[in-house]
Amino acid sequence: MHDILPEDSPYWEKVRQEVFEMAKFYDFGYVETPILEYQGVFEKSLGVASEVVEKEIYGVKTKGGDELVLRPEGTAPIMRAYFQHGWESLPQPVKVFYLGQMFRHESPQAGRYRQFHQFGFEVIGSEDPVSDAELILIAMNLLKDMGIKNLICEINSLGDKTCRIKYRQALKDYFRSHIKKMCSNCQRRFKENPLRILDCKEEKCKEIILKAPQILDFICDDCRSHFKKLIEFLDELEVPYLLNPYLVRGLDYYTKTVFEIYNEEKRSSQSALAGGGRYDGLGEILGGKNIPAVGFACGIERVIYEMKESKARVPQKPMPKIFLVQLGDLGKKKSLKLMEEFRKHNIFVSESLSKHSIKSQMKSADKEGVKLTLILGQKEALDNEIIIRDMTSGVQETIPIPKLINEIKKRLKAA
Ligand code: HAM
């Protein structure tokens, strides 16, 4: 877990800005679910054999005996909210987005944190592949607008519940003769969910996986046509994508489309910037109803790392043109009030209110390279006046405080 420090705030600001703007344009509503959820929300939906449920969930037992967990992801809570708030009765699909902390007890390594942040977009109540395409487009464009280059989207289809049964069997048949040579995780997955073997990053397993049967040879006509239409949309939109027949993703709720977005130059297991897909079965698991849905989430820490690598442009702190120097108790007292006056008029003023000596305050003003310095001493405060010093010419003028804002506006405009 890590602290987010002020030097990174321009990056966070940029990410939030882009996410909220994109959401507004495509008409997604903002949702915040609690960081703590009932354990069942994830256990039932992510799959007991998924890495996240198996070893990454932080559990919390309350004094009242409730089993709660720190949310490891945002999709299952959104689906829980869908049923809890009766969103079924709203016009479908319901389009929502979120941004916040997630928690996974992972082994620490580059780009993998135990507390991290995601933003995510979900479209609930649409089975049309146009929704899958819309989300991939949003994810790719968001990352591009944040200044990240060389993006590529890997996609695959996992079929639905029915076609997956046939594929699962084919995988079992194939891996049965190899499993003894594979890692202990794969041996366990072989029993619980052989599809998850395809996710293994161990070199000795990867070689065997490369010759495994491919899901696209097993999916039904309906799933095939859904995938084909998605690809046609992506072609039309000129989204760079790569078909990866072994992309299965780590969570069990996916059906049909799955995708991950990478910086093409760093395509390794740890570097997916975003991941998502269709989860038509999740409604059934959490609310007993079949609700088609699709979405994605993006890891903000990874995005910020990439933004820095790509030297992305981020909002800069505005350069102050004015510095306020105060002297004595009365000067300081009036200064704070004056600062508020400037804030109301949207004039950015710098200060060192905690400093006392005029010398050190003038030094700060010089360092900031301001155009005007305002000096509010004990005498000026008593007379309700203030000194304006032009830092270029060194000329000073005393004016009544009630006229200050207008005078400053005039001088800044003339500059
Ligand atoms: P996920 O692939 O587990 O999917 O996570 C999405 C993104 O979150 C990853 O691509 C990565 O950028 C970031 N991420 C995941 N784990 C960590 C970590 N430990 N440290 C830093 N970043 C991390 C989901 O969470 C699904 N809920 C996505 C989704 C939405 N599917 C449908 N709708």
Boltz pocket constraint, residues with backbone or C-beta under 6 A from the ligand:
constraints:
  - pocket:
      binder: B
      contacts: [[A, 72], [A, 73], [A, 74], [A, 75], [A, 76], [A, 104], [A, 106], [A, 111], [A, 112], [A, 113], [A, 114], [A, 115], [A, 116], [A, 117], [A, 118], [A, 120], [A, 121], [A, 122], [A, 250], [A, 261], [A, 272], [A, 273], [A, 274], [A, 275], [A, 276], [A, 277], [A, 278], [A, 279], [A, 294], [A, 295], [A, 296], [A, 297], [A, 298], [A, 299], [A, 300], [A, 301], [A, 302]]
      max_distance: 6.0
